[in-house]
Amino acid sequence: MDRVGETESEGAFESLRTPATAADLLLVAAVPAVLLAVATLPQSVRQSLVFEYGDPTLRTAVLSSFVHVGPRHLAVNLVGYALVVPVAYLLSAVNGERWRFRVAFVSLLLVCPVVLPYLNLAIVRSSASAGFSGVLLALYGYLPLALATHAEGQFGIGNRRTTAPLLFFTGLALIALLTLGAVLSYGVTVPYRGRTVAVGHVLTATLVGLLVVLALVVVLYGLSLAEAGTNWRERLRAAATEAGHFELAVVGTGLFVALPFATFPVDPVVGGRVLNLYAHLLGYALGFIATYVLVVLESARFGPS
């Protein structure tokens, strides 16, 4: 192996060799430990912690996010967590923003288990929710900001206040496209006056309109990003030589693009249960908006970092 490339790669992650990293790893590991511990509870106890839309309580709202009805449900969320959180942490740490990751991580873990179940009540239905996926998508919503910060800080590409929304809306467009596929394949019905009414055509029209708007937004953000910089080909070529940093950017971008295919599948019925795509979308939006607003407020008060 080329010793120069090896040295550069080691330098890229030199900031991780501190006691703070060990503390952060313990913080990150606490979540799967809690999820696994809850999974050992009797089925009857776990069932009592599920958030019932017909009988919502603050207790079940908080606890239902950490309850899973089966081992497959738990395994999927653990795998997603093991992919999203370490990548988000690495992107933050190598750019000197551990504190931002900590604030986002702890805040989303505290807020989302309460907010997301109650936001679900906006759609009237006789059902229940459980599982960590909504919170996981909120943590995923931090990735656009982390990737944009990495691109600006390590490669001089773009401004994160422009690049982060561009990535967010690109992800939202992908989510809308996948959701449209699910609606077209399976349709959607809602209870109304004692009978079920098909609303697939309404959702289809809404999603198509949303996709058109999102495409326009992405194009406008892309144009503003292109106008803000020059010599993109040279910058990208130079970025490819940044050993360690470049690989991290590739992994982070690949994860950002790939995760919606698992969390917004065209077939939303998994193991006899319908995935709560609405909660997934809310989590993604909440995770990005909460973290991005903090950056905007910081810039307004202290100026660009």
N, C-alpha and C positions, 0 to 999 in steps of 0.2 A: 504493500500500500504506500502511496506517495506520502512522505513524511510531512510535506508542506500542508497538504490537504488535511492530514490528521491533526496537525497543530492548530490550523484554523478552526476545525470542527471542535477541538477541545476548548479553544478560546471562546467559541460561541456559547458554550454552556458552563464556562468557568464560574459565572455568578451563582450557579446552583449549588456549589460546594460550600455551603454555609449552614450553621445551625438552624437558620430560619427555614431552610428547605425541609429539614426533618420535622419541624413543627407544622409546616404546611401540609406535609404528607400525612401526618396524624389527623389533621383537620379533615382532609379529603377522605381518608380511610374510615372516618367515623360514620359516614352515611351508609356505605354498604354493610358496615358492622351492624348498624341499627336495622336495616332492611332484613338482614339474615336473622337477627335476633327475633324480630317480629314474626318472621316466617315459621319459627319454632312454636309459636303459640297454637293452642288447639283451634281447629277450624271454626268452632262455635264462637270463640272469642274474636277471631279475625272477622267473622261475618258480622258481629255486633259493632265493629268499627267502620263498616262500609258507610259511605255517605248516601243516604236515601233522599232522593229529590222530593219525595212526598212528605218526608219528616226530617228536614234538615236541622242539624244542631251544630254548635260551634265545636263541640268535642269531636264529632265524627268528621267535620270539615278539616280539622287540624291533623287527625290521626289517619284518615283514609288514604292519604298520599303515601303512607309508609306500609300499607297493607296490600298484599297480593293474594289473589284467590287461588293461584296454583303455581307450581314450580316453573312452568314455562313462562308465565307472566313475569315472575321475579327474574328469571335468567335473562330475558330480553332487556329489561331495564338495567340490570347490573352490567351487561355487556355494553349497552349504550353509555352508561355512566363511565365505565372504564375507558371508553374511547374519547368522549367529549371533554371530561373534566381535566385529565392530564394534558391534553393538547392545549386547552384554554390556559391552563396554568403555565405551561412552558412558554407559550406566546407572550404571556404577561411578564414572566420572570426574566426572560432574556432581554426584555425591553425596559427593565427597571420599574415595572408596575405591579409588583406583587401585591401592594396595598390595594390596588384597584380590583384585582381578582378576589382578594379576601372580602372586601366590602360587597362586591357583587355576589359572591358565593354565599356568604352568611345572610345577606339581605334577602336574596331570592329563596333561600331555604326557610326563612322565617315568614315571609309574606305569602309566597305562592300557595302553600298548603291551606291557607285561610281564604285567599282571594279567589283562586281558581274554582273550587267547588261551588261557591256562591254565584260566580259568574255563569256557571252552568245552569243555574235556575232560570236564566233568561229564555231558555228553550224548554217549554212545558212538556214534560213526558213522565211516564211512570217507569222509573228506572233507578239505577244507583251507580256510583262510581267508586273506584279504588285503584290504587297503583301510583307509582312514582313518575309515570311518563310525562304528565303535565309539567312537573318541576324540572324534569330532565330537559324538556324542550325550552324551558326558561333559561337554563344554563347554556343550552345550545344557542339561544338568542344572544349570548355574550360573544360568540365567535366572530360575527362580522366586525365588531369593534376591535377585538384582539388581532384579527388578521389585518385590518386596516392600519392599526398602530404598528404592526410588524413591517408592513410594506413601506410605510413612511419612514420609520426609524432605522431600519436596516438597509433598505434599498433606495431610499429617496424617491419612492413612487407614490404620487398622489398626496392628498391631505386627508387625514383620517375622518375629519368632519364631513368630507364629501364621499370618500371611499366607503366608509361604514354604511351610510344609507344606501349606496349603490348595491353593496352586497346584500343588505337586508331585503331590499325590494326584489333583487334577483332571486333570493331564496323564497320570498313570498310568492313570486310568479311561478316558481317551480311547484310550490305547495298547492297553489290554486289549480295548476294544470293537472297534478296528480289527483286532487279532489274532484275535479271535473270528470276525470276518467272513472272514478269510483261511482259518481252520481249517474253517469251514462250507462255504466255496467249493471248497477243494482237498483237505481232509483231510490227515492226517499219518501217515506210516508209519515204523517203526523196524526195524532188522535184529534178529532174534532166532533163534538156533540155526539159522542158514543160510537163514532165510526172512524175509520182511517181514510185519510185523504192523501192522494199522491201529489207531491210538490216538487218532483224531480225537474219538471219543465221550468219552474220558477227558479230553482237553484242553478239550473243549467244556464239560463239567461243571465242570472246574476254573476256567475263565475266567468262567463264569456266577456261580459262588460268589465269585470274586474281585471281580467287578463289584458284587455286592450289598454286600460288605464295604467296598469303596472308596466306594460311594454313601453308606453310613452314616458313614464317616470324614469325607467331604467335608461332609455335613450338620452333623456335630458341630463341625467346625472353623468352618464358616460361622456357626453359632449363637454360638460363643464369640467370633468376630470381631464379630458384630452386637452382642453384649452389651457389648463393650469400648468402643464408640463410640456417639455419638448424632448426630442431624441429618445422616444420610448423604446425603440429597438436597441439602442445602446444601453439604456438603463436595464432592460430585461436581460441583455447579454451579460452585463456586469453583475446583476443579481444572481445569475446562474453560477458565478464563480465563488459566491459566498458560501463556502462549505459549512454545513450545520444549519445556518440560517435559511438557506434555500431549501434544503430537505424538509425542514420544519414547516416552511410556507407551503410546500407541495402537499405534505400530509394534512395540514390544517385545511387547505382548500379542498382537497379530495374528500375529507370528512364532511365538510360543510355541504358539498354537493350530494354526497351519498346518503346522509342520514335521513332526509325526507322520504327516500324510497322505502325505508323501513318503517318510518313513523306515520306516513301517509300513503299506505299501499292502495293500489287500485282495487284490491279485494280486502275490504275493511273487516271481514269476518274471520277471526283467528281463534281457533279452539272453541268454536261455538259462541264466542263473545264478539260483539261489535266494538271495534276500537273507537274511542271518543276523539274523533278528529277535531271537533270543535275545541276541546280542552287543549289539544296539542297546539292548535293555531294560537289560542289565547296565551299559552305559555311562551311560545316563540316571540310573539309580539311584545308581551310584558317584559321578557328578559332583555330584549334589545332596547326598548324605549326607556326602561329604568336606567340602564347603564349609559345610554347615549345622552340622555338629558343631563346626567351628572357631568359629562365631558363638556357639554354646551355651557352649563352654569359655571364650571371652572374657567372656561375660556373667557366668559363675560366678566368674571370677577378678577382673574389673575392674568389674563392674556394668554396667547398660544403657548403651549408647553415647549 
